[in-house]
Amino acid sequence: MLSQISWLDFFKAIGLITVIYYLYVLIRYYPQKLKNLFASRKNENQEMAVVFSKDESDINTEIVEEIHEQGDTEMDKVEALITSIVQLIKEASTDLNDPEQFKASIHSVLSKCDGLQHSLYRPSINELISTECSKYGTFRLSVEEVDVLWD
């Protein structure tokens, strides 16, 4: 009986069983990741449709508004602030010798971030600044001192 099964048929069967097994594992244990994967592809397709649309009357205004809103999210502002703060602390570790000048520099960067002064991310940003100051060996700032610099 086994002599009637060719190696090609055997490998086809093993391949099919393997595919079915991994599909089961994906569906059973990773359903949320699959939904996110397909949702992100759907969003990419919608954005591409807006970009490649020839006639402006065909553009779905909701998609355009959604794309513009994504650029101004609070998280983007936080990331930009973190990047500038870390860069300032790195530069201050080699250039600045005056703690008051360093605090004034931090204060000027923090005061430029209008929407983040009452943000839920403020304590985390304060902790990051305090940790980065300790990491780079610049001036030691406690979380409370950093919190005062926001005002």
C-alpha positions as CSV (number, residue, x, y, z in Angstrom):
1,M,0.0,0.0,0.0
2,L,2.8,2.5,0.8
3,S,4.5,1.7,-2.5
4,Q,1.5,3.3,-4.3
5,I,2.2,6.7,-2.7
6,S,4.8,8.7,-4.5
7,W,7.2,11.0,-2.7
8,L,5.6,14.0,-4.5
9,D,2.2,13.0,-3.1
10,F,3.7,12.5,0.3
11,F,5.3,16.0,0.3
12,K,2.1,17.6,-0.9
13,A,0.2,16.0,2.0
14,I,2.8,17.1,4.5
15,G,2.7,20.6,3.0
16,L,-1.1,20.8,3.2
17,I,-1.1,19.5,6.8
18,T,1.5,22.1,7.8
19,V,-0.4,24.9,6.2
20,I,-3.6,23.8,7.9
21,Y,-1.8,23.5,11.2
22,Y,-0.3,27.0,11.1
23,L,-3.6,28.5,10.0
24,Y,-5.2,26.9,13.0
25,V,-2.5,28.3,15.3
26,L,-2.9,31.8,13.8
27,I,-6.6,31.8,14.1
28,R,-6.7,30.2,17.6
29,Y,-3.9,32.1,19.3
30,Y,-3.4,35.3,17.4
31,P,-6.8,36.6,16.3
32,Q,-6.2,40.2,17.4
33,K,-3.0,40.4,15.5
34,L,-4.7,39.1,12.4
35,K,-7.5,41.7,12.7
36,N,-4.9,44.4,13.2
37,L,-3.0,43.2,10.1
38,F,-6.0,43.2,7.9
39,A,-7.3,46.5,9.3
40,S,-4.0,48.2,8.7
41,R,-4.0,46.9,5.1
42,K,-7.5,48.2,4.6
43,N,-6.4,51.7,5.9
44,E,-3.4,51.7,3.6
45,N,-5.7,50.8,0.7
46,Q,-8.0,53.7,1.6
47,E,-5.1,56.1,1.9
48,M,-3.7,54.9,-1.5
49,A,-7.1,55.5,-3.0
50,V,-7.1,59.1,-1.8
51,V,-3.6,59.7,-3.1
52,F,-4.2,58.2,-6.5
53,S,-7.6,59.7,-7.1
54,K,-7.6,61.8,-10.3
55,D,-10.9,63.6,-9.7
56,E,-11.1,65.7,-6.5
57,S,-14.8,65.1,-6.3
58,D,-14.1,61.4,-5.7
59,I,-12.0,62.0,-2.6
60,N,-13.7,60.8,0.6
61,T,-13.4,63.8,3.0
62,E,-13.5,61.6,6.0
63,I,-10.4,59.8,5.0
64,V,-8.6,63.0,4.3
65,E,-9.6,64.5,7.7
66,E,-8.4,61.3,9.4
67,I,-5.0,61.5,7.7
68,H,-4.6,65.1,8.8
69,E,-5.6,64.3,12.4
70,Q,-3.1,61.5,12.6
71,G,-0.3,64.0,12.1
72,D,-1.3,66.2,15.1
73,T,-1.9,63.6,17.7
74,E,-0.7,64.1,21.2
75,M,1.7,61.2,20.9
76,D,3.5,62.8,18.0
77,K,3.9,65.9,20.2
78,V,5.3,63.8,23.0
79,E,7.7,62.1,20.7
80,A,8.9,65.4,19.3
81,L,9.4,66.8,22.8
82,I,11.3,63.7,24.0
83,T,13.6,63.9,21.1
84,S,14.4,67.6,21.6
85,I,14.8,67.1,25.4
86,V,17.2,64.2,25.0
87,Q,19.2,66.1,22.4
88,L,19.4,69.1,24.8
89,I,20.5,66.9,27.7
90,K,23.2,65.3,25.5
91,E,24.5,68.7,24.4
92,A,24.4,70.0,27.9
93,S,26.5,67.2,29.2
94,T,29.4,68.5,27.2
95,D,28.7,72.2,26.9
96,L,26.9,73.7,29.9
97,N,28.5,74.3,33.3
98,D,25.7,76.5,34.8
99,P,22.8,74.6,36.4
100,E,20.5,77.6,36.1
101,Q,21.2,78.0,32.4
102,F,20.4,74.3,32.0
103,K,17.1,74.6,33.8
104,A,16.3,77.7,31.7
105,S,17.0,75.6,28.5
106,I,14.7,72.8,29.7
107,H,12.0,75.4,30.7
108,S,12.1,77.0,27.3
109,V,11.6,73.6,25.5
110,L,8.8,72.6,27.9
111,S,7.0,75.9,27.6
112,K,6.9,75.6,23.8
113,C,4.7,72.5,24.1
114,D,1.3,74.0,24.5
115,G,-1.0,70.9,24.6
116,L,1.2,68.8,26.9
117,Q,1.3,70.9,30.0
118,H,-1.9,69.2,31.3
119,S,-1.3,65.9,29.5
120,L,-1.4,62.5,31.1
121,Y,2.2,62.0,29.8
122,R,3.6,64.8,31.9
123,P,4.7,62.6,34.8
124,S,6.4,60.2,32.4
125,I,8.1,63.0,30.7
126,N,9.3,64.4,34.0
127,E,10.7,61.0,34.9
128,L,12.4,60.7,31.6
129,I,14.1,64.1,32.0
130,S,15.3,63.2,35.5
131,T,16.6,59.8,34.3
132,E,18.3,61.2,31.3
133,C,20.1,63.8,33.4
134,S,21.4,61.1,35.7
135,K,22.3,58.9,32.7
136,Y,24.4,61.6,31.0
137,G,25.9,62.8,34.2
138,T,24.6,66.4,33.7
139,F,22.9,68.2,36.5
140,R,20.8,66.1,38.8
141,L,17.2,67.1,38.7
142,S,14.5,65.4,40.7
143,V,11.1,64.7,39.3
144,E,9.7,67.5,41.4
145,E,12.2,70.0,40.1
146,V,11.4,69.1,36.5
147,D,7.7,69.5,37.3
148,V,8.3,73.0,38.4
149,L,10.0,73.8,35.1
150,W,6.8,73.3,33.2
151,D,5.3,76.5,34.6
